[in-house]
Amino acid sequence: MTAPTKKELTTGDQCLRLWAHETVRIFGDRLINNDDRMWMLQAVKECTRAPFGSSFDTVFSHLDNDKNGKVETLDEFRGLAFGDIFAKFGLPDRPYEEVIDKAKLRVMADDHLNEYNMQSDKPMPLVLFNFAIEHLMRISRVLKQPGGHCLTVGVGGSGR
């Protein structure tokens, strides 16, 4: 994974979204309930407004699912994603870029899984639904960090 460069981050708004994404990945992923996650969303909103002088709802308008002019739910904010999934499978330097097109994300995840299955002697017959893809992107991000490791815990019967 290569850190985003000026080529990938062409606007200040993209840089602000990357900052919010990394903040949520580092701190927000450790939160255990929706009350705490809503607090995190409000903190990111405030930090976007105060030091950066930007309107959170304008910068993150592409996440506004109900088109009411505000990003106010956890489901909407969950749509914020950066990753290197759009790069060709196996490249050493994969650009870390914003994921805006969720349909393209699903296609790329399926393509990467199919390519892995063709190369592996133990293919994985997985169904990649939205939460699974989000978790794979989080795990991928963590494992690419120096010394990166994580513990994933699933609920019994959830297909973990």
Secondary structure, 3 states (H helix, E strand, C coil): CECCCCCCCCCHHHHHHHHHHHHHHHCHHHCCCHHHHHHHHHHHHHHHHCCCCCCHHHHCHHHCCCCCCCCCCHHHHCCCCEECCCCCCCCCCCECEECCCHHHHHHHHHHHHHHHHHHCCCCCCCCCCHHHHHHHHHHHHHHCCCCCCCCCCCCCCCCC
